[in-house]
Amino acid sequence: MTRTPHSTGNVIPSQRELFEIPEGLTFLNCANMSPQLRSVTAAGLEAVKAKASAWKITPPDWFSDTETLRTLAAQVLETNAESVALVPSVSYGIAIAAANVRVERGQSIVLLHEQFPSNVYAWRELARRREANTHTIQREAGGTWTQALLEGIDDNTAVVAIPHCHWTDGSVIDLVRVGERARAVGAALVVDASQSMGAYPLDIARIQPDFLVSVGYKWLLGPYSIGYLYVSPHWRANGTPIDYSWLSRKDSDNFASLVLYQDEYRSGARRFDVGECSNFVLVPMAIAALRQILAWGVKNIQQSISVLTNMIAREAAGLGCVIPPEGDRVGHMIGVRFPGGIPDQLGKKLSDARIYVSTRGNAIRIAPHLYNDKADVEGSSTPYGT
């Protein structure tokens, strides 16, 4: 059984006052998109005003905030800034991985059943071009994704492209064990951490992914269109970007010499930065969000939200629903499956009661954050059984 770090942090009291959430509304859908911190809104408004005075933006300003953001993202991942590229989306990061990893004719790319499509389409296209195939792993009833992956990865596997936890119900994957298995057969490990980065600890040093990418607008509480790509040392030194931005080249901070074209990249993962990564509005917002995440601490966030999802699990079990066992799921989101399928109009009944969750696959996905408290869970229990 996979062990989860639910008890490695401290419980944080409700932080609802830091968010712009109306009274009487219960938002349990952070896995879709987080509400906005007041500090992030303030940073965005200030950035929009600053952009109006374009003459005040100096050459160093094109790089200073992106380096601050890169450093903060690295701290969330417990790695170094040289490892992090700034990307606009998971699909962009996965495209970088697909453009670099080696896949030969007849080899397989391992995916999970019903994993998020941003980590599927690029691999299907790569398999078509290389005359390879995708191998979709199914989980047996009562089994875990980890065990299914360990059994499904073989000597023919070229790439293992998986999430950290399944987006429909929070079922967790032991990336350390899967990474070890991938490396044993010479396969690359590519991870979509969108449903874990910022809310669940990631041990990059032990996982050793080739690439790991996350959006910034879910558990990282930032704006849409800013994400983060971890790049392993091998690909930092030898990888090929998909975007040939002037900002990613050596000495690009010397505007007077930009016509002296450079073949050499800036150091580390910066070669993979998206063009226009200096975004003068979104970057300050993302900085404000990551500073708050780090102030709380990822382990503390995980422990605090786990208190709520464990309450939901007990309530759901009492209604005869099926949920992943505590040891096999993350603590910040949970999928609830009803024995007879999702009741008709359940989503509408919940939203009419100003309770917001998601339907993902055949599960009701419930994803609270620090703006929720026990009263939200207790007050939401009645509509689940309707």
Order of alpha helices (4+ residues) and beta strands (2+ residues): beta-alpha-alpha-beta-alpha-beta-alpha-beta-alpha-beta-alpha-beta-alpha-beta-beta-alpha-alpha-alpha-beta-alpha-beta-beta-beta-alpha-alpha
